[in-house]
Every structure is written in structure tokens, then in C-alpha cells.
Amino acid sequence: MTLERSINNDTINTNKSLSVQISLTGLSFLVTSSDTRDVLFFLEERFDNTTTPEEIGTVIDSAMKSNEKLQYNFNHVTLLYATNLYTLVPAPLFNEKKASEYLKFNSKILANDFISHDVLKNQDLVIVYVPYININNYFFDKFGSFQYYHATSILIKTILNAEKFSEKTKVYLHVQAENFDCIVVKNGKLILCNTFSYRTAEDFIYYLLFCMEQLSLNPESTEVVLSGDIEKESNLFDIVYKYVRHVSFVSDKFSEISFSENTGPHQHFVLKNSL
């Protein structure tokens, strides 16, 4: 499934930035003005089935070649890897030479996998992850300089910045097709960050309630905040609301960027907050 949205056709003399969110279930391309951060163009590709990095590379190449608005001379390019091939390491314990050692305990990695990491200085954390080297090489050949991050780096930084003065405990759920990120904060500090795969709404609520139970969080009093690919009129929302008393969506305080009047603040949350 493809969703394409052109926001502004008068873009010839505008400095432009390109952000691409990459997962095994879909892709999102976002073009913005580097000066004003106005959204100029958005394209989303959702895959019918989970695919491979090689197949994703083919889809990216096809999209870039077939769409003139992805052929600008961008002055800033950012890739965001929304995958479950990551782990968090406290910065004082991190050793770059042993990066693969942190991953192998909870992720299936290959001997030739390229390991990268994001440093969250204000949070004293390091996100260790596996980017797709074929996609990195593609963007390097096409644009030269670019940046890339793991999506949870954006999520953690954005959420902790918003919660740094809060004394509450909150559970943030960022939903994608087939998996969701669960981030728990307490007194402005990160308590948990994990990604769970799901097929059904029952899978979804099982993992949420399991996390809350393990952290001794009461579903009657703990607020759960939703973002990403979830709507109020959905089975996922219904089942969360059935078991959790305080459920809400992220507000527009997280980002001033809007794709259209029909797009809520919770949608495309990582892309918006990567700019």
C-alpha cells in the first residue's frame, strides 16, 4: 500500500531535507524545508509481508527513481532504522570494540553484520544496533554525506525531554505494524525500553500488562500514552482501554509539524521528532 501526499508545489528555491524511516514492514519518506521545517512531501510504502533488507533496498531505489520529489539535491539526509535489532547500554559501561557482545544476548546477529551505535549524552545511554549496510551504501553513493540513527534513540530523547520535570510514572507505546516499542519513565528517568512483536490485539495487551506487572505498575492508576500506527477506532486501542484506566495519545507539544488536518500528533511520531 502506498500513501503519497504533496503539501507544497512551490519548492524549487527551498533548501530541503529528506528523512527516511526504514523497517521490515514499510518505509516512509518525508521532505521538509530545512529553513522553516514545513512539510513539502510525504510518501509511505507499506509491505503486505515482512521483507528483507535486500528487498527494502530495491523498493527504496524504485521510489527514489520514480518520484521527482525524491530527486532534489537535499542539503540534509537522515535515515531512521525502526527495527528490533538493538539494545541499550549505560554509557559508562559501553566499549565500542565489544559492540556486538551487547547485542548477541537478545538479538540474532550474523558474523558479518555491521554494528553501529547512537550516543544519548543527556541520558547517559548508548543505543547499539544493526543498520542495513546495503541501504547505507545506497544513500552514501547517492548523496555522499548523511546521518542515520535508530528510531528508539529519537523516541527516548523526545520522551525524556518532555518528562524531565515530571514526577509521574508513564508508559509510552509507539506502535508499528507487527511490533511496538514500550518505554516506561518514572520521575523523568528511563525505566524500560523494549520492543515486542505481536500478531493480534491479545498479543499486544499481554506484553503491555506483563511489563506493567514486572514493574509493579497499577493499570488503574498508571497513564499509558500512545503514538504511531494506532487509532481510537481500532482493536488495539479497544483492548488497551479495556484493561488500562488512563489511556491517551501524545499531544502536539511533542512536535509542531503537521502533515495535514487529518493527521494527528501521534502519527509518524519518529519522523516528526527526528527533524
C-alpha positions as semicolon CSV with decimal commas, in nm:
position;residue;x (nm);y (nm);z (nm)
1;M;0,000;0,000;0,000
2;T;0,129;0,344;-0,094
3;L;0,025;0,678;0,058
4;E;0,158;0,988;-0,114
5;R;0,097;1,345;-0,009
6;S;0,230;1,658;-0,176
7;I;0,195;1,958;0,054
8;N;0,352;2,241;-0,141
9;N;0,442;2,253;-0,508
10;D;0,643;2,577;-0,486
11;T;0,968;2,413;-0,369
12;I;1,220;2,499;-0,638
13;N;1,420;2,753;-0,439
14;T;1,377;2,591;-0,097
15;N;1,658;2,419;0,092
16;K;1,527;2,070;0,151
17;S;1,584;1,788;0,397
18;L;1,498;1,422;0,343
19;S;1,414;1,182;0,627
20;V;1,356;0,813;0,559
21;Q;1,218;0,572;0,818
22;I;1,307;0,210;0,744
23;S;1,154;-0,107;0,883
24;L;1,088;-0,460;0,758
25;T;0,717;-0,380;0,729
26;G;0,731;-0,045;0,550
27;L;0,905;0,277;0,452
28;S;0,830;0,646;0,499
29;F;0,986;0,935;0,305
30;L;0,950;1,288;0,438
31;V;1,071;1,601;0,258
32;T;1,077;1,926;0,457
33;S;1,209;2,277;0,422
34;S;1,541;2,298;0,603
35;D;1,473;2,662;0,691
36;T;1,110;2,658;0,803
37;R;1,056;2,284;0,872
38;D;0,740;2,298;0,662
39;V;0,637;1,962;0,520
40;L;0,674;1,961;0,142
41;F;0,617;1,597;0,056
42;F;0,537;1,265;0,225
43;L;0,537;0,912;0,084
44;E;0,461;0,592;0,274
45;E;0,509;0,237;0,147
46;R;0,359;-0,048;0,350
47;F;0,455;-0,405;0,269
48;D;0,199;-0,685;0,263
49;N;0,453;-0,917;0,423
50;T;0,768;-0,876;0,628
51;T;1,054;-0,837;0,383
52;T;1,436;-0,840;0,382
53;P;1,697;-0,560;0,377
54;E;1,780;-0,651;0,017
55;E;1,417;-0,621;-0,091
56;I;1,384;-0,293;0,100
57;G;1,684;-0,159;-0,091
58;T;1,507;-0,239;-0,419
59;V;1,189;-0,060;-0,306
60;I;1,388;0,246;-0,197
61;D;1,569;0,262;-0,530
62;S;1,241;0,232;-0,721
63;A;1,076;0,505;-0,514
64;M;1,373;0,741;-0,548
65;K;1,390;0,694;-0,925
66;S;1,016;0,714;-0,995
67;N;0,931;1,019;-0,785
68;E;1,074;1,354;-0,889
69;K;1,026;1,498;-0,540
70;L;1,275;1,245;-0,406
71;Q;1,534;1,356;-0,661
72;Y;1,612;1,700;-0,521
73;N;1,962;1,800;-0,418
74;F;1,892;1,764;-0,046
75;N;2,117;1,954;0,188
76;H;2,040;1,717;0,474
77;V;1,955;1,344;0,464
78;T;1,862;1,130;0,766
79;L;1,787;0,757;0,788
80;L;1,593;0,611;1,080
81;Y;1,609;0,237;1,146
82;A;1,292;0,117;1,319
83;T;1,396;-0,242;1,391
84;N;1,422;-0,475;1,689
85;L;1,795;-0,533;1,634
86;Y;1,908;-0,304;1,914
87;T;1,991;-0,289;2,282
88;L;2,056;-0,018;2,542
89;V;2,385;0,011;2,728
90;P;2,469;0,256;3,010
91;A;2,731;0,493;2,869
92;P;2,992;0,424;3,144
93;L;2,981;0,052;3,058
94;F;2,999;0,089;2,681
95;N;3,308;-0,033;2,492
96;E;3,287;0,024;2,116
97;K;3,524;-0,267;2,046
98;K;3,275;-0,502;2,210
99;A;2,961;-0,361;2,050
100;S;2,847;-0,698;1,910
101;E;2,876;-0,854;2,256
102;Y;2,593;-0,637;2,386
103;L;2,362;-0,739;2,104
104;K;2,414;-1,113;2,089
105;F;2,227;-1,184;2,413
106;N;1,890;-1,061;2,288
107;S;1,921;-1,038;1,908
108;K;2,010;-1,276;1,630
109;I;2,309;-1,124;1,455
110;L;2,539;-1,259;1,187
111;A;2,917;-1,261;1,197
112;N;2,935;-1,009;0,911
113;D;2,668;-0,772;1,047
114;F;2,780;-0,410;1,077
115;I;2,725;-0,281;1,430
116;S;2,661;0,086;1,496
117;H;2,562;0,294;1,799
118;D;2,395;0,622;1,895
119;V;2,512;0,814;2,200
120;L;2,241;0,989;2,403
121;K;2,461;1,222;2,605
122;N;2,192;1,384;2,816
123;Q;2,055;1,042;2,910
124;D;2,396;0,876;2,962
125;L;2,288;0,594;2,730
126;V;2,415;0,421;2,418
127;I;2,184;0,251;2,167
128;V;2,369;-0,036;1,997
129;Y;2,204;-0,163;1,677
130;V;2,241;-0,317;1,331
131;P;2,178;-0,078;1,041
132;Y;2,131;-0,223;0,693
133;I;2,467;-0,174;0,528
134;N;2,328;-0,213;0,174
135;I;2,091;0,079;0,237
136;N;2,363;0,289;0,398
137;N;2,583;0,226;0,094
138;Y;2,299;0,322;-0,140
139;F;2,246;0,659;0,028
140;F;2,619;0,721;0,051
141;D;2,657;0,661;-0,324
142;K;2,358;0,884;-0,397
143;F;2,410;1,174;-0,155
144;G;2,754;1,135;0,000
145;S;2,706;1,280;0,347
146;F;2,407;1,166;0,553
147;Q;2,313;1,078;0,910
148;Y;2,146;0,769;1,047
149;Y;2,001;0,671;1,384
150;H;1,797;0,401;1,545
151;A;1,434;0,502;1,591
152;T;1,443;0,432;1,965
153;S;1,714;0,697;2,000
154;I;1,462;0,954;1,875
155;L;1,184;0,812;2,091
156;I;1,385;0,806;2,413
157;K;1,532;1,152;2,363
158;T;1,193;1,304;2,275
159;I;1,003;1,139;2,561
160;L;1,264;1,206;2,828
161;N;1,290;1,570;2,724
162;A;0,913;1,601;2,766
163;E;0,912;1,417;3,101
164;K;1,227;1,560;3,260
165;F;1,034;1,765;3,519
166;S;0,757;1,512;3,576
167;E;0,724;1,307;3,893
168;K;0,474;1,068;3,737
169;T;0,527;0,719;3,603
170;K;0,409;0,682;3,243
171;V;0,411;0,406;2,985
172;Y;0,465;0,519;2,626
173;L;0,373;0,278;2,347
174;H;0,491;0,351;1,994
175;V;0,304;0,122;1,757
176;Q;0,411;-0,012;1,420
177;A;0,278;-0,293;1,205
178;E;0,369;-0,621;1,381
179;N;0,569;-0,466;1,667
180;F;0,560;-0,189;1,925
181;D;0,810;-0,007;2,146
182;C;0,735;0,011;2,517
183;I;0,909;0,295;2,701
184;V;0,849;0,349;3,072
185;V;0,959;0,667;3,251
186;K;0,949;0,749;3,620
187;N;1,050;1,079;3,778
188;G;1,192;1,185;3,443
189;K;1,416;0,877;3,418
190;L;1,407;0,584;3,177
191;I;1,293;0,263;3,347
192;L;1,233;0,036;3,048
193;C;1,274;0,035;2,672
194;N;1,188;-0,279;2,479
195;T;1,030;-0,382;2,150
196;F;0,772;-0,659;2,123
197;S;0,634;-0,839;1,819
198;Y;0,262;-0,902;1,800
199;R;0,008;-1,056;1,564
200;T;-0,317;-0,995;1,747
201;A;-0,460;-0,743;1,990
202;E;-0,436;-1,015;2,256
203;D;-0,059;-1,040;2,197
204;F;-0,037;-0,665;2,229
205;I;-0,215;-0,638;2,564
206;Y;-0,033;-0,943;2,702
207;Y;0,306;-0,776;2,659
208;L;0,182;-0,445;2,795
209;L;0,030;-0,597;3,108
210;F;0,336;-0,820;3,156
211;C;0,563;-0,515;3,155
212;M;0,339;-0,333;3,399
213;E;0,326;-0,634;3,628
214;Q;0,705;-0,677;3,628
215;L;0,749;-0,310;3,717
216;S;0,470;-0,317;3,978
217;L;0,265;-0,062;3,786
218;N;-0,106;-0,049;3,854
219;P;-0,321;-0,038;3,535
220;E;-0,581;0,152;3,737
221;S;-0,352;0,446;3,807
222;T;-0,062;0,440;3,555
223;E;-0,108;0,650;3,242
224;V;-0,044;0,484;2,905
225;V;0,038;0,721;2,619
226;L;0,004;0,606;2,257
227;S;0,178;0,707;1,936
228;G;0,241;0,565;1,591
229;D;0,016;0,335;1,390
230;I;-0,283;0,317;1,624
231;E;-0,617;0,493;1,617
232;K;-0,902;0,533;1,865
233;E;-1,123;0,329;1,632
234;S;-0,903;0,016;1,637
235;N;-0,887;-0,322;1,808
236;L;-0,555;-0,229;1,968
237;F;-0,697;0,082;2,132
238;D;-1,010;-0,102;2,244
239;I;-0,818;-0,374;2,423
240;V;-0,578;-0,129;2,591
241;Y;-0,872;0,082;2,709
242;K;-1,039;-0,232;2,841
243;Y;-0,754;-0,311;3,081
244;V;-0,598;0,033;3,147
245;R;-0,797;0,316;3,303
246;H;-0,589;0,615;3,182
247;V;-0,515;0,597;2,809
248;S;-0,427;0,894;2,586
249;F;-0,246;0,987;2,266
250;V;0,066;1,203;2,258
251;S;-0,020;1,571;2,231
252;D;0,100;1,828;1,980
253;K;0,350;1,961;2,239
254;F;0,595;1,700;2,108
255;S;0,614;1,845;1,758
256;E;0,474;2,144;1,571
257;I;0,499;1,958;1,240
258;S;0,170;1,856;1,079
259;F;0,124;1,664;0,755
260;S;-0,241;1,760;0,713
261;E;-0,557;1,840;0,905
262;N;-0,637;1,468;0,904
263;T;-0,306;1,364;1,061
264;G;-0,293;1,352;1,439
265;P;0,013;1,440;1,654
266;H;0,065;1,071;1,731
267;Q;0,106;0,967;1,369
268;H;0,457;0,940;1,216
269;F;0,589;1,033;1,559
270;V;0,953;0,933;1,499
271;L;0,980;1,111;1,164
272;K;0,839;1,434;1,305
273;N;1,073;1,437;1,603
274;S;1,384;1,348;1,402
275;L;1,395;1,694;1,243
